[in-house]
Amino acid sequence: MAKQRLWSPTFLYLCFSAFTLFSIFNLFIPTLPLFAMDVLHASEQQVGIIVGVFIAASVIARLFAGLLLDRFGEKNMLLVSFLVVVITAILHIWSFSFGWLLFLRFLQGLGFGVATTAAGALAIMIAPKTRQGEAVGYYSMFMSLAMVIGPVVGLQVVQHISYTALFLTTVFLSVTGLLLAMFIVYKPVKKAAEPLSVDRFIALKAVPVSFCSSLASFAYGGILSFITLYAVSLGMDSAASAFFLVYALVLLGSRMITGRIFDRFGENVVVYPTLVLFAIGLFTLAHAGSLSIFLIAAVLMGAGFGSVLPSFQTLAVQSVPPKQAVQATSTFYIFYDLGIGLGSYVLGLIVAGSTYSFMYIISASIVMLAIVAYRVLHHRKLNNLGVKCMADADLEAS
């Protein structure tokens, strides 16, 4: 049987369009706090509110994204939500007050939440069923590239040019992403009108595996929020940049391999080892006394968390009938966002009362809990269904 084609023009347009979207998000991670404090004279507490408002808006948008995508179509909602991102990117140029910036972050969070849900659903729906794990792996690589390139470009623009140039950069990226999305060719599956129910907002069958992903992203929240401060506390100020570079390179390499393994041998062969690697990486990071140990932790986590995340996303979609693919994608991202948000907050409280090392040990323990949760919530389900992997299950009949 000939291998079905994955790298179609539509898939490439989608991946590069998503890259611009995630680049905007990652451009703002290190730079908006600087802008708020330098230009708007915001307090550290207010800076935290900026991040919280964006995440809250994103979660709210994802709750209704499934309903919107079912009603208006995945591509149409991708274009509309991208337009929201474009408009808010332009309006950032005139951010002269904290309240106005907060309002723009909320609107952009809404657009980002719907756009990423639509793009994530399309990445799976336009791929051949036998290559869905591989498709999500490649799609996620573009997200990871944005995670690495975004902060570096953002800081360089702010340090060497101006905040206005930063906002113009996001305008360019958002307009480019919108234009690329217009070239996506996708014929939506017609769905019969259904009464309002919980399943129109949340895919209940995707909740178990999405919950497992939230435990992993909870631990990752400690990396996003505190890795730079941890490096400084160890007297290795430049180690954080090296950490993310090594992490990204390993992540990109591993995703090229694990997606194919997922499709060929099933999810268990990927999920268990990658969660173990992630936990070992966090434990190693907790005991980093030198740059070499710091970077070894980056390698382990790049191969671990970087690979398990697209596996969970694919499983969320495979856990529901095809007509619920959008809701499953939305459910996955809701739990992922909540995991990072809660992780950043709770692990921050732990750091305040102890040390970074202890916080990362706790993070490693949370990942081990994710392994147990996966065993109980998903692996046993496979055994009950009598299949080796979720892709083999007849969900329409079950």
Phi, psi and omega in degrees: 000126182292144180288129182288147185286134177252314188277070175274162176305320180298318179296321178292316177302318181296313182297315181289327176296315178296326179300317179295323181296311181288335176295319178300314180302315183281335172300323186277341184306308181269346190261324181297321174301321177296316179298315182298321182279321183283317187262316184265356179056041179282156176274169178297324178296320178293325177299319177298325179295324179301315179293316182296320180296318180297314181295318179299316179296320179297316179295316178301316180297320181293329179299324182259356184297318180301316179297316181294318181291324176295322185282318188246353179096147185296313182293318181300317181288330175297317181293316181296314181292326176296322178297323176298318179297319178299311183298315181292329176297318178295316183292339177300335181299331181253039178277094183251001178215156181295319180299319179294318179297320179297318179297317180294321180294324178295313179297317181293327175296321176298312179297318180296318181297315180288317183297316181290327176294315180296315181294318179296320178294317180296324181301325179274320187289332179270354181271150173300143184300327181284354181232024183293320178298319178294320180298313180294324177299313179292318178301317180293334177297323178293324174297319182291322177299319178296324180296327181276313185286320185306302182299322181295311180296316181301313181293322179295318180296315181295317184287326187251346179234265181192169176291327177299318177298324177298313181294324177294326177297318179291329175296313179301315181296316182292321177294318178299315179297320178297316179297318178296320180296332180295335183272358178292130178253112180210127178261109183295147177282128180290132182240138179290147179298134181235149177291157179296134178205172180302323183295342178285341181252317181232131175276101187301324181289343178268353183297315183304310181288330176293324176297319177300319179294327181293329177293320178292317181289333174302313179293324180291336177303328178289335176283310182301319189273329193233000184296323179294314179295324178295317179297318178297320180295336179270000181077023180236071188302325183269001185292330182297317179297318178295323179301308183293328178294311179296316179305314183292318181297316179293319179301313181298317180294318183290323181293335177291338183260312188292331177298319179290320178298318178304311182292326186274319187247353179099164188291327184298326181293337180262313190295311183300308180296322183288325175294321177297317178298319179298315179297316179297321179298317179294319179295321177296318179299323180297337182246022181289118177244359181210166180297322182297318178293321178303316183282331174298320176299321179297319179298312181297319181284329176296319178284335183271282183297323181298332182263329184285332183298308178296334177295314178296321180297316179297317180297323179302318180286321181288346181278354182234162173299154182308327182292346180252018182300320181295313180298325179294318177297316178299316179300316179301312183291327177299311180293324179297312180297316180297323178299313180295315181297312179293322179298315180300319183287307184294316179293331175295321176295322179295317179299319182299331182256001181212238180222165176297320181301314180296322179298319180287333173293318175299319179300318178297323179294323178297321178293321176297324175296325178297324178297315178297316180298319179297318180299315184284317189271332184241310184301316178295328178296319177300316180297319180294326179279347180073033180234159179276329180214161186294331181296339181273351183283140176268089186288332179293330182271341183274000000 
